[in-house]
Amino acid sequence: MPERSIFNFSAGPATLPEEVLRETQEALWDLNGTGIGVMEHSHRGGAFDAVYEQTLADCRTVAGIPDDYEVLLLQGGASSQFFMLPANYLPADRTADYLVTGAWSEKAVKEAAFYGTAHEAWRGQKPYTLVPTQSDIQYSEAPVYVHMTSNNTIFGTQWNAEPEIPADAWLVSDASSDIFSRPIDVTRYGMVYAGAQKNLGPSGVTLVIMRRDLLEGGPVRELPTMQRYDRKSGTMHNTPPTFGIYVMGRVFAWILRNGGLEAMGERNREKASVVYDALEANAGFYRCTAGEGSRSAMNVTFRGPDEETEKRFIAEAEAIGLAGLKGHRDVGGMRASIYNAFPREGCDALADFLADFAKRNG
């Protein structure tokens, strides 16, 4: 199979490691010598059971997840967690605090209001260009939990560290667009959740890492089985997304083979610097939309002199194999998504094109 000639800057579903794609190609035909493809195996059979258990084990190793945390592989995307979280843990007479830093946290706080009081401890101004400092945040008197979105795909901002929260609250992170892109101290959180389609695998699987005491405490109200985290049969209550779980497991193994989260973080910082440095070198032509100190290593968002020039930029980039650079429809401009599996060579190619396009059009 020839090497790819396209660099995929898509915000998600996004680039997967070449090694994983080749392993998956074989597994589609024959999973581990069973003579049956991974998408054909029963989720109750021994072959998939081995895949499932290895995926959970490697996830724990990648992130250093301690024994008092549970790993769940769910369906419904990260957006389902917007309502599942408050449905399970926010009583009608209590408050949860939300740090509203972008479009996805806007959606999360809206869903929480169906179940209890959702207090906005901080809300940025549109367009969201910053994450708050600790002094900016105004918590409610006794929140059950504090919810943050660690990286904002649309606006290109990212938290550099977890906020300090009230002593009796627990921290929740929607880490969909930067999960396992750098080291994470899971013990700082009561819960971390992420859709797989940016850094972990194909769309259709949602990773949830939850403190076991919260899980075992059960929901604060009666809920249908599929809306509960503490299902008696765990992830396997119904048929799980077996193919997505297989690919996720191969991505975890790839991370471990390539130095773990420390190495991922270092490479991602280097890749992002290549693009940001090119933008800064042509600052009279391009403008980074995220503020200094809040810029994402996963999603580099920027604007050109005007919309017509931006359209030419996107079209010319596409023509030379730099795909997926169009910004989100709500904000326009350009966006380079450079998740774990995105190669450094693609960042170098984009940097060269940024300089050349500015020279020809500036």
VOBA-1610 file (N, C-alpha, C; in pm, whole numbers, padded with zeros to 5 digits, always signed):
BEGIN
Met+00085-00120+00000Met+00000+00000+00000Met+00089+00125+00000Pro+00066+00222-00091Pro+00149+00342-00095Pro+00126+00430+00026Glu+00228+00511+00060Glu+00213+00608+00167Glu+00113+00716+00124Arg+00046+00775+00220Arg-00050+00880+00189Arg+00019+01007+00142Ser-00046+01078+00051Ser+00008+01204+00002Ser-00071+01323+00055Ile-00169+01298+00141Ile-00255+01403+00195Ile-00228+01418+00345Phe-00216+01542+00391Phe-00210+01570+00534Phe-00350+01612+00577Asn-00408+01537+00672Asn-00547+01556+00713Asn-00553+01640+00840Phe-00589+01768+00824Phe-00600+01860+00938Phe-00741+01862+00996Ser-00823+01764+00965Ser-00962+01761+01011Ser-00971+01762+01163Ala-01074+01830+01213Ala-01093+01840+01359Ala-01154+01714+01418Gly-01199+01621+01336Gly-01251+01496+01387Gly-01383+01458+01321Pro-01395+01329+01283Pro-01293+01225+01295Pro-01163+01267+01229Ala-01053+01222+01288Ala-00924+01279+01254Ala-00823+01171+01219Thr-00701+01215+01195Thr-00592+01127+01157Thr-00570+01016+01260Leu-00554+00895+01212Leu-00516+00781+01295Leu-00374+00738+01261Pro-00302+00675+01355Pro-00166+00631+01325Pro-00163+00532+01210Glu-00067+00547+01120Glu-00054+00456+01006Glu-00040+00312+01053Glu+00038+00290+01158Glu+00058+00154+01210Glu-00075+00092+01251Val-00159+00171+01315Val-00288+00122+01362Val-00378+00089+01244Leu-00378+00173+01143Leu-00461+00147+01026Leu-00420+00017+00957Arg-00291-00011+00952Arg-00244-00134+00888Arg-00280-00257+00973Glu-00266-00245+01106Glu-00309-00354+01194Glu-00459-00380+01178Thr-00534-00273+01169Thr-00679-00284+01157Thr-00718-00347+01024Gln-00647-00312+00920Gln-00674-00371+00789Gln-00666-00523+00796Glu-00564-00574+00863Glu-00550-00720+00878Glu-00661-00776+00966Ala-00691-00705+01077Ala-00791-00755+01172Ala-00931-00757+01113Leu-00958-00671+01016Leu-01088-00674+00950Leu-01110-00808+00880Trp-01001-00867+00834Trp-01009-00995+00764Trp-00992-01112+00860Asp-00900-01096+00957Asp-00865-01208+01046Asp-00812-01152+01177Leu-00890-01160+01283Leu-00849-01109+01414Leu-00762-01211+01485Asn-00635-01181+01499Asn-00542-01261+01580Asn-00543-01410+01544Gly-00552-01438+01416Gly-00544-01577+01371Gly-00669-01659+01393Thr-00781-01594+01423Thr-00905-01668+01448Thr-00976-01709+01319Gly-00937-01646+01206Gly-01006-01672+01081Gly-01136-01595+01067Ile-01168-01512+01163Ile-01289-01430+01162Ile-01247-01285+01185Gly-01307-01193+01109Gly-01272-01052+01122Gly-01325-00990+01250Val-01261-00880+01294Val-01297-00817+01421Val-01441-00769+01423Met-01496-00728+01309Met-01634-00679+01308Met-01736-00793+01305Glu-01688-00917+01292Glu-01778-01032+01286Glu-01782-01110+01416His-01688-01084+01507His-01682-01161+01631His-01793-01120+01729Ser-01848-01219+01798Ser-01945-01191+01904Ser-01879-01113+02017His-01952-01014+02069His-01899-00939+02183His-01897-01023+02311Arg-01961-01141+02307Arg-01958-01232+02422Arg-01852-01342+02407Gly-01786-01345+02292Gly-01691-01453+02267Gly-01553-01425+02324Gly-01472-01529+02331Gly-01340-01518+02390Gly-01246-01428+02313Ala-01256-01427+02179Ala-01165-01346+02099Ala-01184-01197+02127Phe-01311-01152+02128Phe-01333-01011+02157Phe-01311-00981+02305Asp-01341-01075+02391Asp-01318-01053+02534Asp-01170-01022+02560Ala-01082-01092+02489Ala-00939-01066+02504Ala-00904-00925+02456Val-00965-00883+02345Val-00943-00747+02294Val-00990-00644+02396Tyr-01108-00667+02451Tyr-01168-00573+02546Tyr-01082-00559+02671Glu-01041-00670+02728Glu-00963-00665+02851Glu-00827-00600+02826Gln-00765-00627+02712Gln-00635-00565+02681Gln-00650-00415+02660Thr-00760-00375+02599Thr-00786-00233+02578Thr-00797-00160+02711Leu-00873-00217+02805Leu-00885-00155+02937Leu-00751-00151+03009Ala-00676-00259+03001Ala-00546-00265+03069Ala-00449-00161+03012Asp-00445-00150+02881Asp-00354-00054+02818Asp-00397+00089+02846Cys-00527+00113+02853Cys-00575+00246+02890Cys-00525+00284+03028Arg-00535+00192+03121Arg-00487+00218+03257Arg-00336+00247+03258Thr-00262+00171+03180Thr-00117+00192+03176Thr-00081+00326+03113Val-00147+00360+03003Val-00119+00486+02935Val-00134+00604+03030Ala-00244+00608+03103Ala-00276+00725+03186Ala-00242+00707+03333Gly-00185+00593+03371Gly-00155+00569+03512Gly-00280+00573+03598Ile-00386+00509+03550Ile-00515+00514+03620Ile-00511+00422+03741Pro-00532+00472+03862Pro-00524+00388+03982Pro-00644+00296+03997Asp-00632+00201+04089Asp-00735+00098+04106Asp-00867+00153+04157Asp-00864+00270+04221Asp-00990+00325+04272Asp-01064+00408+04167Tyr-01026+00390+04041Tyr-01098+00450+03928Tyr-01143+00340+03834Glu-01259+00358+03774Glu-01313+00263+03677Glu-01300+00321+03537Val-01280+00233+03440Val-01275+00273+03299Val-01398+00216+03230Leu-01478+00303+03167Leu-01598+00262+03095Leu-01584+00299+02949Leu-01632+00214+02861Leu-01633+00240+02717Leu-01779+00242+02673Leu-01833+00361+02652Leu-01976+00380+02630Leu-02004+00427+02487Gln-02132+00435+02456Gln-02178+00488+02327Gln-02248+00622+02350Gly-02282+00687+02240Gly-02357+00813+02251Gly-02274+00937+02240Gly-02142+00923+02229Gly-02056+01040+02215Gly-02044+01119+02345Ala-01951+01213+02345Ala-01933+01298+02463Ala-02058+01380+02492Ser-02136+01411+02388Ser-02257+01492+02409Ser-02357+01421+02500Ser-02358+01288+02500Ser-02447+01216+02593Ser-02406+01236+02737Gln-02277+01262+02759Gln-02231+01286+02896Gln-02282+01420+02948Phe-02318+01511+02859Phe-02370+01640+02903Phe-02495+01623+02988Phe-02579+01521+02953Phe-02699+01500+03034Phe-02682+01383+03132Met-02602+01282+03095Met-02585+01169+03186Met-02520+01210+03318Leu-02422+01298+03310Leu-02353+01343+03431Leu-02449+01407+03531Pro-02524+01513+03494Pro-02617+01570+03592Pro-02733+01478+03626Ala-02778+01397+03531Ala-02887+01304+03560Ala-02848+01209+03673Asn-02724+01166+03674Asn-02677+01071+03775Asn-02635+01138+03906Tyr-02582+01260+03899Tyr-02512+01312+04017Tyr-02556+01451+04063Leu-02647+01517+03994Leu-02691+01649+04036Leu-02834+01643+04089Pro-02852+01646+04222Pro-02988+01646+04276Pro-03063+01774+04237Ala-03194+01766+04237Ala-03276+01880+04196Ala-03254+02003+04283Asp-03216+01982+04410Asp-03199+02095+04503Asp-03053+02135+04522Arg-02964+02088+04433Arg-02822+02120+04445Arg-02772+02195+04321Thr-02648+02239+04329Thr-02587+02320+04222Thr-02460+02253+04171Ala-02442+02259+04041Ala-02314+02222+03979Ala-02257+02345+03911Asp-02127+02363+03918Asp-02062+02480+03859Asp-01999+02444+03724Tyr-02016+02534+03628Tyr-01964+02513+03493Tyr-01873+02628+03452Leu-01761+02592+03393Leu-01667+02690+03338Leu-01690+02692+03187Val-01754+02797+03139Val-01802+02802+03001Val-01698+02872+02915Thr-01621+02791+02843Thr-01509+02842+02764Thr-01527+02823+02614Gly-01642+02772+02572Gly-01664+02749+02430Gly-01798+02685+02403Ala-01815+02640+02278Ala-01945+02590+02233Ala-01988+02464+02306Trp-01893+02374+02336Trp-01931+02247+02397Trp-01966+02264+02545Ser-01898+02353+02614Ser-01938+02378+02753Ser-02068+02456+02759Glu-02098+02535+02657Glu-02231+02598+02648Glu-02340+02491+02644Lys-02317+02389+02563Lys-02415+02281+02552Lys-02425+02202+02682Ala-02312+02179+02747Ala-02312+02101+02870Ala-02390+02171+02982Val-02370+02301+02997Val-02440+02373+03104Val-02590+02380+03076Lys-02627+02386+02951Lys-02770+02388+02915Lys-02838+02257+02953Glu-02770+02144+02929Glu-02826+02014+02963Glu-02838+01996+03115Ala-02741+02046+03189Ala-02743+02030+03334Ala-02863+02098+03398Ala-02910+02205+03337Ala-03022+02281+03394Ala-03152+02203+03394Phe-03159+02091+03321Phe-03279+02007+03325Phe-03291+01932+03458Tyr-03182+01920+03532Tyr-03180+01833+03650Tyr-03161+01907+03782Gly-03089+02015+03780Gly-03064+02091+03902Gly-03023+02231+03862Thr-02958+02302+03953Thr-02911+02437+03924Thr-02773+02430+03860Ala-02759+02491+03744Ala-02631+02496+03674Ala-02577+02639+03684His-02475+02656+03765His-02418+02788+03789His-02297+02808+03699Glu-02294+02919+03628Glu-02179+02951+03544Glu-02075+03023+03629Ala-01977+02949+03672Ala-01872+03007+03757Ala-01781+03100+03676Trp-01780+03079+03546Trp-01713+03171+03455Trp-01767+03148+03316Arg-01793+03254+03244Arg-01834+03245+03104Arg-01752+03347+03025Gly-01681+03297+02925Gly-01604+03386+02839Gly-01694+03463+02745Gln-01637+03564+02683Gln-01709+03642+02583Gln-01681+03586+02445Lys-01783+03584+02361Lys-01765+03536+02225Lys-01696+03642+02140Pro-01608+03604+02051Pro-01557+03468+02034Pro-01465+03431+02149Tyr-01473+03307+02194Tyr-01397+03264+02310Tyr-01247+03260+02276Thr-01170+03351+02330Thr-01028+03359+02297Thr-00937+03321+02415Leu-00996+03300+02534Leu-00916+03276+02654Leu-00983+03172+02742Val-00903+03107+02825Val-00956+03033+02940Val-00930+03118+03064Pro-01007+03102+03169Pro-00995+03194+03282Pro-00872+03169+03369Thr-00829+03272+03437Thr-00734+03255+03546Thr-00813+03218+03672Gln-00742+03172+03773Gln-00811+03130+03895Gln-00890+03244+03957Ser-00837+03364+03952Ser-00905+03479+04013Ser-01031+03520+03937Asp-01044+03476+03813Asp-01163+03508+03734Asp-01285+03425+03776Ile-01262+03309+03836Ile-01369+03211+03860Ile-01444+03245+03988Gln-01576+03243+03982Gln-01661+03269+04098Gln-01750+03147+04122Tyr-01707+03060+04213Tyr-01783+02938+04240Tyr-01907+02967+04323Ser-02005+02880+04311Ser-02123+02888+04399Ser-02084+02840+04539Glu-02178+02847+04630Glu-02144+02822+04771Glu-02102+02677+04797Ala-02172+02581+04738Ala-02139+02440+04765Ala-02171+02354+04644Pro-02094+02366+04536Pro-02125+02287+04416Pro-02098+02138+04438Val-02180+02055+04375Val-02156+01911+04378Val-02029+01880+04301Tyr-02019+01937+04182Tyr-01901+01916+04099Tyr-01875+02043+04018Val-01755+02051+03964Val-01716+02160+03874Val-01682+02098+03739His-01742+02150+03633His-01724+02095+03498His-01642+02190+03413Met-01540+02135+03345Met-01458+02212+03253Met-01447+02139+03119Thr-01413+02212+03014Thr-01380+02154+02884Thr-01233+02184+02861Ser-01150+02080+02862Ser-01005+02103+02868Ser-00947+02165+02743Asn-01009+02140+02628Asn-00962+02196+02502Asn-01084+02232+02417Asn-01079+02349+02356Asn-01193+02398+02280Asn-01161+02392+02131Thr-01215+02290+02067Thr-01182+02259+01928Thr-01215+02374+01834Ile-01328+02438+01853Ile-01375+02540+01761Ile-01292+02668+01773Phe-01260+02705+01897Phe-01196+02835+01921Phe-01046+02825+01943Gly-00991+02703+01953Gly-00847+02688+01962Gly-00786+02730+02093Thr-00859+02709+02204Thr-00804+02739+02336Thr-00793+02610+02418Gln-00704+02612+02517Gln-00678+02492+02597Gln-00633+02533+02737Trp-00680+02459+02836Trp-00633+02478+02973Trp-00491+02422+02985Asn-00404+02497+03050Asn-00268+02449+03075Asn-00258+02371+03205Ala-00353+02390+03295Ala-00355+02319+03423Ala-00498+02318+03475Glu-00525+02225+03567Glu-00659+02217+03624Glu-00683+02336+03717Pro-00806+02387+03722Pro-00837+02493+03818Pro-00848+02436+03959Glu-00819+02517+04057Glu-00848+02480+04196Glu-00998+02492+04218Ile-01056+02395+04288Ile-01201+02392+04306Ile-01236+02385+04454Pro-01362+02413+04492Pro-01402+02404+04632Pro-01374+02265+04691Ala-01344+02262+04818Ala-01293+02140+04884Ala-01387+02021+04872Asp-01515+02042+04882Asp-01610+01930+04883Asp-01663+01894+04744Ala-01619+01967+04642Ala-01663+01939+04505Ala-01564+01844+04438Trp-01605+01787+04325Trp-01513+01707+04245Trp-01512+01760+04103Leu-01399+01745+04037Leu-01376+01804+03906Leu-01412+01706+03795Val-01480+01756+03694Val-01515+01679+03575Val-01455+01748+03454Ser-01395+01671+03364Ser-01339+01728+03242Ser-01394+01659+03119Asp-01447+01740+03027Asp-01472+01694+02892Asp-01340+01713+02817Ala-01268+01603+02798Ala-01135+01608+02738Ala-01137+01554+02595Ser-01248+01567+02528Ser-01265+01502+02398Ser-01156+01536+02298Ser-01111+01661+02296Ser-01019+01699+02189Ser-00873+01709+02233Asp-00842+01673+02358Asp-00699+01664+02394Asp-00668+01545+02485Ile-00761+01449+02493Ile-00739+01333+02578Ile-00610+01261+02537Phe-00527+01230+02636Phe-00402+01154+02618Phe-00307+01220+02519Ser-00315+01352+02507Ser-00220+01426+02424Ser-00101+01475+02506Arg-00107+01454+02637Arg-00005+01499+02731Arg-00030+01425+02861Pro+00064+01429+02954Pro+00040+01361+03082Pro-00083+01416+03153Ile-00152+01328+03225Ile-00271+01367+03301Ile-00266+01303+03438Asp-00297+01381+03540Asp-00307+01328+03676Asp-00455+01297+03701Val-00492+01173+03678Val-00632+01133+03689Val-00687+01159+03828Thr-00604+01153+03930Thr-00652+01170+04068Thr-00700+01312+04096Arg-00674+01405+04005Arg-00726+01541+04023Arg-00875+01548+03989Tyr-00929+01441+03931Tyr-01065+01445+03877Tyr-01154+01340+03944Gly-01283+01373+03950Gly-01381+01271+03981Gly-01419+01194+03857Met-01413+01264+03743Met-01454+01201+03617Met-01388+01274+03500Val-01341+01196+03404Val-01291+01247+03276Val-01366+01172+03166Tyr-01414+01244+03065Tyr-01479+01174+02954Tyr-01432+01233+02822Ala-01440+01151+02717Ala-01392+01195+02586Ala-01450+01109+02476Gly-01498+01171+02371Gly-01527+01099+02248Gly-01396+01054+02186Ala-01397+00940+02118Ala-01272+00880+02071Ala-01218+00943+01943Gln-01299+01016+01870Gln-01272+01041+01728Gln-01165+01146+01699Lys-01097+01195+01798Lys-00991+01293+01775Lys-00853+01234+01807Asn-00838+01176+01925Asn-00707+01123+01964Asn-00705+00973+01991Leu-00821+00908+01998Leu-00824+00770+02047Leu-00869+00666+01946Gly-00937+00705+01840Gly-00989+00603+01748Gly-01101+00658+01663Pro-01187+00571+01612Pro-01299+00616+01529Pro-01414+00669+01615Ser-01505+00739+01551Ser-01623+00785+01622Ser-01709+00666+01664Gly-01785+00683+01771Gly-01874+00577+01816Gly-01841+00520+01952Val-01724+00553+02006Val-01686+00508+02140Val-01662+00630+02227Thr-01706+00624+02351Thr-01680+00730+02447Thr-01607+00671+02568Leu-01490+00726+02596Leu-01413+00683+02712Leu-01457+00763+02834Val-01489+00692+02943Val-01521+00755+03071Val-01431+00696+03177Ile-01360+00782+03247Ile-01277+00742+03361Ile-01342+00804+03484Met-01382+00719+03578Met-01462+00768+03691Met-01412+00711+03823Arg-01410+00796+03924Arg-01375+00751+04058Arg-01474+00646+04104Arg-01422+00538+04158Arg-01506+00423+04187Arg-01613+00453+04294Asp-01581+00537+04391Asp-01680+00567+04495Asp-01800+00641+04438Leu-01778+00724+04335Leu-01889+00791+04268Leu-01973+00691+04191Leu-01907+00600+04124Leu-01977+00499+04046Leu-02061+00410+04136Glu-02002+00366+04245Glu-02073+00275+04335Glu-02181+00344+04415Gly-02172+00477+04427Gly-02276+00551+04499Gly-02408+00554+04426Gly-02403+00529+04294Gly-02527+00522+04217Gly-02587+00659+04189Pro-02688+00664+04103Pro-02749+00792+04067Pro-02837+00848+04178Val-02858+00979+04172Val-02937+01047+04275Val-03086+01040+04244Arg-03124+00983+04129Arg-03265+00969+04090Arg-03281+00840+04012Glu-03403+00794+03999Glu-03429+00675+03919Glu-03407+00707+03772Leu-03333+00619+03705Leu-03301+00641+03565Leu-03313+00510+03488Pro-03339+00519+03357Pro-03334+00398+03274Pro-03193+00339+03277Thr-03184+00211+03256Thr-03056+00141+03266Thr-02948+00206+03182Met-02979+00239+03058Met-02877+00289+02967Met-02831+00431+02999Gln-02899+00498+03091Gln-02857+00631+03133Gln-02780+00628+03265Arg-02757+00510+03319Arg-02684+00495+03444Arg-02538+00458+03416Tyr-02450+00510+03499Tyr-02310+00468+03491Tyr-02288+00334+03563Asp-02368+00308+03666Asp-02346+00189+03749Asp-02428+00069+03699Arg-02428+00044+03570Arg-02501-00070+03515Arg-02443-00199+03572Lys-02531-00288+03610Lys-02484-00414+03670Lys-02396-00492+03574Ser-02423-00479+03444Ser-02344-00551+03345Ser-02238-00463+03280Gly-02214-00345+03338Gly-02108-00258+03290Gly-02127-00216+03147Thr-02017-00206+03073Thr-02021-00164+02934Thr-02096-00263+02847Met-02102-00389+02889Met-02159-00495+02806Met-02309-00516+02825His-02382-00415+02874His-02525-00433+02890His-02592-00463+02756Asn-02549-00391+02654Asn-02593-00424+02518Asn-02467-00444+02433Thr-02485-00464+02304Thr-02368-00485+02218Thr-02286-00357+02211Pro-02163-00359+02256Pro-02079-00239+02251Pro-02026-00216+02110Pro-01966-00100+02083Pro-01907-00073+01952Pro-01774-00149+01939Thr-01783-00275+01904Thr-01667-00364+01910Thr-01552-00318+01821Phe-01583-00274+01700Phe-01478-00230+01610Phe-01405-00108+01667Gly-01482-00011+01716Gly-01421+00108+01774Gly-01335+00076+01894Ile-01379-00018+01976Ile-01301-00058+02093Ile-01170-00124+02049Tyr-01177-00207+01944Tyr-01054-00269+01894Tyr-00954-00162+01850Val-01000-00065+01769Val-00909+00038+01719Val-00854+00121+01834Met-00941+00156+01930Met-00895+00231+02047Met-00783+00156+02119Gly-00801+00025+02134Gly-00698-00055+02199Gly-00566-00051+02125Arg-00572-00052+01990Arg-00448-00045+01912Arg-00384+00093+01924Val-00465+00198+01939Val-00410+00332+01960Val-00340+00339+02095Phe-00400+00281+02199Phe-00332+00279+02330Phe-00197+00209+02319Ala-00194+00095+02249Ala-00069+00022+02233Ala+00032+00106+02155Trp-00015+00179+02055Trp+00073+00267+01977Trp+00132+00377+02065Ile+00050+00436+02152Ile+00101+00539+02244Ile+00211+00481+02332Leu+00188+00360+02384Leu+00288+00298+02471Leu+00416+00267+02395Arg+00405+00220+02271Arg+00524+00191+02191Arg+00603+00317+02157Asn+00537+00430+02160Asn+00601+00555+02118Asn+00628+00650+02234Gly+00651+00594+02352Gly+00701+00675+02462Gly+00599+00722+02563Gly+00471+00686+02546Gly+00371+00724+02644Gly+00333+00870+02636Leu+00265+00917+02738Leu+00209+01052+02735Leu+00315+01161+02746Glu+00426+01133+02812Glu+00535+01232+02816Glu+00584+01262+02676Ala+00608+01156+02598Ala+00656+01174+02461Ala+00548+01238+02373Met+00421+01197+02393Met+00312+01258+02316Met+00308+01408+02342Gly+00317+01447+02468Gly+00311+01589+02503Gly+00425+01668+02442Glu+00545+01611+02446Glu+00660+01681+02390Glu+00646+01698+02239Arg+00606+01592+02170Arg+00589+01601+02025Arg+00478+01699+01987Asn+00368+01696+02063Asn+00258+01786+02032Asn+00295+01932+02053Arg+00374+01960+02156Arg+00421+02099+02177Arg+00511+02143+02061Glu+00598+02053+02017Glu+00688+02086+01906Glu+00609+02112+01778Lys+00511+02025+01749Lys+00431+02042+01628Lys+00356+02175+01630Ala+00293+02204+01743Ala+00217+02328+01755Ala+00308+02450+01739Ser+00429+02443+01794Ser+00522+02555+01783Ser+00559+02584+01639Val+00573+02479+01558Val+00604+02498+01417Val+00498+02585+01350Val+00372+02556+01377Val+00262+02630+01313Val+00249+02770+01373Tyr+00250+02779+01506Tyr+00237+02912+01569Tyr+00353+03003+01530Asp+00474+02949+01523Asp+00589+03031+01485Asp+00573+03084+01343Ala+00520+03001+01253Ala+00497+03046+01116Ala+00392+03156+01110Leu+00289+03144+01192Leu+00187+03249+01197Leu+00245+03379+01253Glu+00323+03368+01358Glu+00383+03487+01417Glu+00483+03553+01322Ala+00555+03471+01244Ala+00650+03527+01148Ala+00580+03605+01038Asn+00452+03580+01020Asn+00373+03651+00919Asn+00254+03720+00983Ala+00280+03779+01099Ala+00173+03837+01180Ala+00104+03954+01113Gly+00166+04016+01016Gly+00099+04124+00944Gly-00006+04074+00847Phe-00005+03944+00824Phe-00098+03885+00728Phe-00200+03795+00797Tyr-00153+03711+00891Tyr-00239+03620+00966Tyr-00259+03671+01109Arg-00369+03625+01169Arg-00396+03659+01309Arg-00441+03534+01384Cys-00368+03495+01487Cys-00413+03387+01575Cys-00536+03434+01650Thr-00640+03349+01658Thr-00762+03391+01725Thr-00760+03366+01875Ala-00679+03272+01921Ala-00669+03244+02065Ala-00562+03332+02128Gly-00589+03376+02251Gly-00497+03464+02320Gly-00373+03393+02370Glu-00267+03470+02390Glu-00142+03417+02446Glu-00173+03351+02581Gly-00114+03235+02604Gly-00135+03163+02728Gly-00254+03071+02727Ser-00341+03084+02626Ser-00459+02998+02615Ser-00459+02916+02486Arg-00353+02924+02408Arg-00353+02862+02276Arg-00340+02711+02285Ser-00419+02644+02202Ser-00426+02499+02202Ser-00311+02438+02123Ala-00260+02326+02175Ala-00163+02246+02100Ala-00231+02149+02005Met-00362+02140+02011Met-00437+02047+01929Met-00504+02114+01810Asn-00555+02234+01828Asn-00632+02304+01725Asn-00579+02447+01714Val-00508+02475+01606Val-00453+02608+01583Val-00551+02684+01495Thr-00613+02787+01549Thr-00715+02863+01476Thr-00659+03001+01439Phe-00687+03043+01316Phe-00631+03170+01270Phe-00715+03229+01158Arg-00695+03357+01133Arg-00768+03428+01029Arg-00668+03490+00930Gly-00719+03518+00810Gly-00643+03591+00710Gly-00692+03734+00701Pro-00647+03810+00602Pro-00685+03951+00591Pro-00835+03974+00568Asp-00899+03881+00493Asp-01041+03894+00465Asp-01094+03758+00420Glu-01225+03745+00410Glu-01286+03616+00381Glu-01251+03564+00241Glu-01241+03652+00144Glu-01207+03608+00008Glu-01065+03549+00006Thr-00973+03614+00075Thr-00836+03561+00082Thr-00834+03428+00155Glu-00915+03415+00260Glu-00922+03289+00332Glu-00974+03176+00243Lys-01072+03206+00158Lys-01123+03104+00067Lys-01014+03058-00030Arg-00933+03152-00079Arg-00823+03114-00168Arg-00719+03032-00093Phe-00692+03070+00030Phe-00596+02995+00112Phe-00639+02850+00126Ile-00765+02829+00162Ile-00816+02693+00183Ile-00814+02613+00053Ala-00853+02676-00057Ala-00856+02607-00186Ala-00715+02571-00233Glu-00621+02663-00219Glu-00484+02635-00263Glu-00419+02529-00173Ala-00447+02536-00045Ala-00392+02435+00047Ala-00445+02297+00011Glu-00573+02288-00015Glu-00634+02160-00052Glu-00569+02104-00178Ala-00538+02191-00273Ala-00483+02148-00401Ala-00344+02087-00387Ile-00270+02123-00281Ile-00136+02067-00263Ile-00133+01962-00151Gly-00252+01915-00109Gly-00256+01805-00013Gly-00264+01845+00132Leu-00298+01971+00161Leu-00320+02015+00299Leu-00471+02025+00318Ala-00532+01917+00364Ala-00678+01906+00365Ala-00736+01940+00503Gly-00862+01986+00501Gly-00936+02004+00626Gly-00901+02130+00703Leu-00852+02235+00637Leu-00809+02356+00707Leu-00920+02460+00724Lys-01036+02435+00670Lys-01146+02531+00686Lys-01191+02536+00830Gly-01208+02656+00884Gly-01252+02672+01022Gly-01395+02625+01043His-01435+02612+01168His-01570+02570+01199His-01670+02669+01140Arg-01783+02618+01096Arg-01883+02701+01027Arg-01932+02817+01113Asp-01927+02804+01246Asp-01977+02910+01334Asp-01880+03027+01346Val-01752+03006+01314Val-01653+03112+01335Val-01574+03146+01211Gly-01573+03059+01110Gly-01500+03088+00988Gly-01349+03077+01006Gly-01276+03139+00915Gly-01131+03136+00922Gly-01074+02999+00892Met-00958+02972+00951Met-00886+02848+00928Met-00856+02779+01062Arg-00843+02647+01052Arg-00812+02568+01172Arg-00727+02449+01131Ala-00612+02435+01196Ala-00525+02319+01175Ala-00533+02231+01299Ser-00594+02114+01286Ser-00605+02020+01397Ser-00492+01920+01386Ile-00408+01916+01489Ile-00283+01840+01484Ile-00275+01747+01606Tyr-00365+01650+01608Tyr-00374+01558+01720Tyr-00254+01463+01724Asn-00254+01372+01821Asn-00140+01284+01843Asn-00083+01221+01716Ala-00170+01166+01633Ala-00125+01089+01518Ala-00088+01177+01399Phe-00113+01306+01408Phe-00079+01393+01297Phe+00072+01408+01288Pro+00133+01388+01170Pro+00278+01386+01159Pro+00342+01525+01162Arg+00462+01532+01215Arg+00538+01658+01217Arg+00558+01712+01075Glu+00574+01622+00979Glu+00596+01666+00841Glu+00480+01751+00789Gly+00360+01720+00834Gly+00245+01799+00793Gly+00250+01941+00847Cys+00300+01955+00969Cys+00315+02089+01028Cys+00421+02169+00953Asp+00530+02101+00915Asp+00634+02169+00837Asp+00579+02213+00702Ala+00500+02127+00638Ala+00443+02162+00508Ala+00347+02280+00521Leu+00268+02282+00627Leu+00177+02395+00648Leu+00254+02523+00674Ala+00360+02514+00754Ala+00440+02633+00782Ala+00498+02692+00654Asp+00547+02606+00566Asp+00601+02653+00438Asp+00493+02720+00355Phe+00374+02659+00354Phe+00265+02716+00275Phe+00218+02849+00333Leu+00213+02859+00466Leu+00175+02987+00530Leu+00267+03098+00484Ala+00397+03072+00484Ala+00493+03175+00442Ala+00479+03209+00294Asp+00466+03106+00211Asp+00457+03128+00067Asp+00329+03203+00030Phe+00216+03162+00090Phe+00088+03227+00056Phe+00090+03373+00099Ala+00144+03400+00218Ala+00150+03539+00265Ala+00239+03623+00173Lys+00350+03567+00127Lys+00441+03639+00038Lys+00373+03673-00094Arg+00294+03578-00146Arg+00228+03598-00276Arg+00105+03688-00267Asn+00045+03698-00150Asn-00082+03769-00135Asn-00076+03889-00041Gly+00037+03908+00023Gly+00047+04014+00123Gly+00075+04150+00062
//
